[in-house]
Amino acid sequence: MSDPHGFELLSALIRERKTTKVFGLPEQPVRLSSDVALRFDQQVRAATAAAGPAPFHFARNIEGVAEPWRATTLWWETCRTLAAELPGLCPDLKPGNKLPAMLSACGAVVLVHWLPATADEIAESGKREETNFEHLAAASAYVQNLLLLLTAAGLESYWASANLLDTGPVKQRLGIPLGWKLLAAIMVGYPLTETAALERAGGGNRAKRSPPEAWSRELERLP
């Protein structure tokens, strides 16, 4: 059904979405009261579920689940525990790495993994590569849905690659299968007075965006 008003609302939401990184202090992590956590946790939980109707081309069909992605939400206490344990889990963690600082300030982290097909499932490498390309694209569509829904809920977010969270020791600690591939660690910031004074940073590419005519074209007819 055509809805011009809905189109304008969605267009505004897409423009409004932006990267916001919030940095806390691992030695003094932000703590949330149970009522505050419950209120915003419900919004994250709702957004994670509502993002589900993202398109996918090939059904993954693992344990009866067609979607080629999985979402694992770490609530704030788990994030603080992980921040404290990260140096032990990741010996290669560099002193200037910001991941522990972000884990010390966020309200939640949603880990989005995509599930690649293996050689045992699809022997022909070309077909396997094509299928996995589709799986990755589908998981990316889910991530974009989630980012927009978090923005609509008034929550800050940052799509982090967070490769350290894709390592074996961290996956084992979180109970995540080693074959899953981390696509995004969505850091979710809750609108709290406790975090208002914390250091924040935006995305580096927002000012580099080009007008649509720079990356799109139209073909009325072929010669």
C-alpha positions as CSV (number, residue, x, y, z in Angstrom):
1,M,0.0,0.0,0.0
2,S,1.4,3.4,-1.0
3,D,2.1,5.7,2.0
4,P,4.0,8.9,1.1
5,H,4.1,9.9,4.8
6,G,5.8,6.6,5.6
7,F,8.3,7.1,2.8
8,E,9.3,10.5,4.3
9,L,9.5,9.1,7.8
10,L,11.8,6.2,6.7
11,S,13.9,8.6,4.5
12,A,14.4,10.9,7.5
13,L,15.3,7.9,9.7
14,I,17.9,6.7,7.3
15,R,19.4,10.2,7.2
16,E,19.3,10.5,11.0
17,R,21.2,7.2,11.6
18,K,24.8,7.8,12.5
19,T,27.7,6.2,14.2
20,T,28.3,7.1,17.8
21,K,31.1,5.5,19.8
22,V,30.9,5.9,23.6
23,F,34.1,5.3,25.6
24,G,34.1,4.5,29.3
25,L,36.8,3.7,31.8
26,P,37.5,-0.1,32.2
27,E,38.7,0.6,35.7
28,Q,35.4,2.5,36.5
29,P,32.8,1.0,34.2
30,V,29.3,2.5,34.0
31,R,26.8,0.5,36.1
32,L,23.1,0.5,35.4
33,S,20.2,0.2,37.8
34,S,17.9,-2.8,37.2
35,D,14.9,-0.6,36.3
36,V,16.9,1.5,33.8
37,A,18.5,-1.6,32.2
38,L,15.1,-3.4,32.0
39,R,13.5,-0.4,30.2
40,F,16.2,-0.1,27.5
41,D,16.9,-3.8,27.3
42,Q,13.3,-4.2,26.2
43,Q,13.9,-1.7,23.3
44,V,17.0,-3.6,22.2
45,R,15.2,-6.9,22.4
46,A,12.3,-5.5,20.4
47,A,14.6,-4.1,17.7
48,T,16.6,-7.3,17.4
49,A,13.4,-9.2,16.7
50,A,11.8,-6.6,14.5
51,A,14.9,-6.5,12.2
52,G,14.3,-10.2,11.4
53,P,12.4,-9.7,8.1
54,A,15.6,-8.9,6.2
55,P,15.7,-10.6,2.8
56,F,17.8,-13.7,2.2
57,H,18.3,-15.7,-1.1
58,F,19.3,-19.1,0.2
59,A,17.8,-20.7,3.3
60,R,20.6,-21.8,5.6
61,N,18.5,-24.5,7.4
62,I,20.7,-25.1,10.4
63,E,18.7,-26.7,13.3
64,G,15.5,-25.8,11.5
65,V,16.4,-22.1,11.2
66,A,16.3,-20.7,7.6
67,E,18.0,-17.4,8.3
68,P,21.8,-17.3,7.5
69,W,22.5,-15.0,10.5
70,R,22.4,-15.2,14.2
71,A,22.1,-12.4,16.8
72,T,23.6,-12.8,20.3
73,T,22.9,-10.0,22.7
74,L,25.3,-9.2,25.6
75,W,23.7,-7.2,28.3
76,W,25.6,-4.6,30.3
77,E,26.9,-6.9,33.1
78,T,28.2,-9.4,30.5
79,C,29.8,-6.5,28.6
80,R,31.6,-5.4,31.8
81,T,32.8,-8.9,32.5
82,L,34.1,-9.3,29.0
83,A,35.9,-6.0,29.2
84,A,37.7,-7.1,32.3
85,E,38.6,-10.6,30.8
86,L,39.5,-9.4,27.3
87,P,43.2,-8.9,28.0
88,G,43.5,-12.5,29.2
89,L,41.4,-13.9,26.4
90,C,43.3,-11.9,23.7
91,P,47.0,-11.7,24.5
92,D,47.5,-9.6,21.3
93,L,45.2,-6.9,22.7
94,K,47.2,-3.6,22.2
95,P,47.2,-1.0,25.0
96,G,45.4,1.6,22.9
97,N,42.6,-0.7,21.8
98,K,39.2,1.0,22.4
99,L,37.1,-2.2,22.7
100,P,37.4,-2.5,26.5
101,A,36.5,1.2,26.9
102,M,33.4,0.7,24.7
103,L,32.4,-2.5,26.5
104,S,32.7,-0.5,29.8
105,A,30.1,2.1,28.7
106,C,27.5,0.5,26.4
107,G,24.1,-0.6,27.5
108,A,24.3,-3.7,25.3
109,V,26.2,-5.3,22.4
110,V,24.4,-7.3,19.7
111,L,26.8,-9.7,18.0
112,V,25.6,-10.5,14.4
113,H,27.2,-13.6,12.9
114,W,26.7,-15.0,9.5
115,L,26.9,-18.8,8.9
116,P,29.0,-19.7,5.9
117,A,28.4,-22.9,4.0
118,T,31.2,-25.4,4.3
119,A,33.0,-27.6,1.8
120,D,31.2,-30.6,3.4
121,E,27.8,-29.0,2.5
122,I,28.7,-27.6,-0.9
123,A,31.7,-29.3,-2.5
124,E,31.9,-27.1,-5.7
125,S,33.9,-24.1,-4.7
126,G,32.2,-21.7,-7.1
127,K,28.7,-22.6,-5.9
128,R,29.9,-22.4,-2.3
129,E,31.4,-18.9,-2.9
130,E,28.1,-17.7,-4.6
131,T,26.0,-19.1,-1.7
132,N,28.2,-17.5,1.0
133,F,28.1,-14.2,-0.8
134,E,24.3,-14.3,-0.6
135,H,24.5,-15.3,3.1
136,L,26.8,-12.4,3.9
137,A,24.6,-10.0,2.0
138,A,21.5,-11.2,3.9
139,A,23.2,-10.8,7.2
140,S,24.3,-7.2,6.2
141,A,20.6,-6.4,5.4
142,Y,19.7,-7.6,8.9
143,V,22.4,-5.3,10.5
144,Q,21.0,-2.3,8.6
145,N,17.5,-3.1,9.7
146,L,18.7,-3.3,13.3
147,L,20.7,0.0,13.1
148,L,17.6,1.8,11.8
149,L,15.4,0.4,14.5
150,L,17.8,1.3,17.3
151,T,17.9,4.9,15.9
152,A,14.1,5.0,15.9
153,A,14.2,3.9,19.5
154,G,16.5,6.9,20.4
155,L,19.5,4.6,21.1
156,E,23.1,5.4,20.0
157,S,24.8,2.7,18.0
158,Y,28.1,1.8,16.4
159,W,28.8,-1.0,13.9
160,A,32.1,-2.3,15.1
161,S,34.1,-5.0,13.3
162,A,35.6,-6.0,16.6
163,N,37.8,-8.8,15.2
164,L,39.0,-9.6,18.7
165,L,35.4,-10.9,19.5
166,D,35.7,-13.3,16.5
167,T,38.6,-15.2,18.1
168,G,38.4,-18.8,19.4
169,P,38.8,-18.0,23.1
170,V,36.2,-15.2,23.1
171,K,33.7,-17.4,21.1
172,Q,34.2,-20.3,23.6
173,R,33.7,-17.9,26.5
174,L,30.4,-16.7,25.0
175,G,29.3,-20.1,23.8
176,I,29.4,-19.2,20.1
177,P,30.2,-21.9,17.6
178,L,33.6,-21.5,16.0
179,G,32.2,-21.8,12.5
180,W,30.1,-18.6,12.8
181,K,31.7,-15.5,11.3
182,L,31.3,-12.2,13.1
183,L,29.9,-9.5,10.8
184,A,29.1,-6.8,13.3
185,A,29.3,-6.0,17.0
186,I,26.6,-3.4,17.4
187,M,27.5,-1.3,20.4
188,V,24.3,0.2,21.8
189,G,24.4,3.3,24.0
190,Y,21.6,4.0,26.4
191,P,20.5,7.6,27.0
192,L,21.6,7.9,30.6
193,T,22.8,10.8,32.7
194,E,25.6,8.5,33.8
195,T,27.1,8.4,30.3
196,A,26.4,12.0,29.3
197,A,29.9,13.2,30.1
198,L,31.7,10.3,28.6
199,E,33.9,10.7,25.6
200,R,32.1,10.2,22.3
201,A,33.3,10.0,18.6
202,G,31.4,9.9,15.4
203,G,32.0,7.9,12.2
204,G,34.9,8.9,10.0
205,N,33.0,8.7,6.7
206,R,29.9,10.8,7.4
207,A,31.4,14.0,6.0
208,K,32.7,12.1,3.0
209,R,29.3,11.0,1.7
210,S,28.6,11.9,-1.9
211,P,25.3,13.1,-3.5
212,P,23.2,10.4,-5.2
213,E,24.2,11.5,-8.7
214,A,27.8,10.6,-7.9
215,W,27.1,6.9,-7.4
216,S,23.8,6.2,-9.3
217,R,22.8,6.4,-12.9
218,E,19.7,5.7,-15.0
219,L,19.3,3.9,-18.3
220,E,16.2,5.0,-20.2
221,R,16.9,2.7,-23.1
222,L,19.7,0.7,-24.7
223,P,21.1,1.8,-28.0
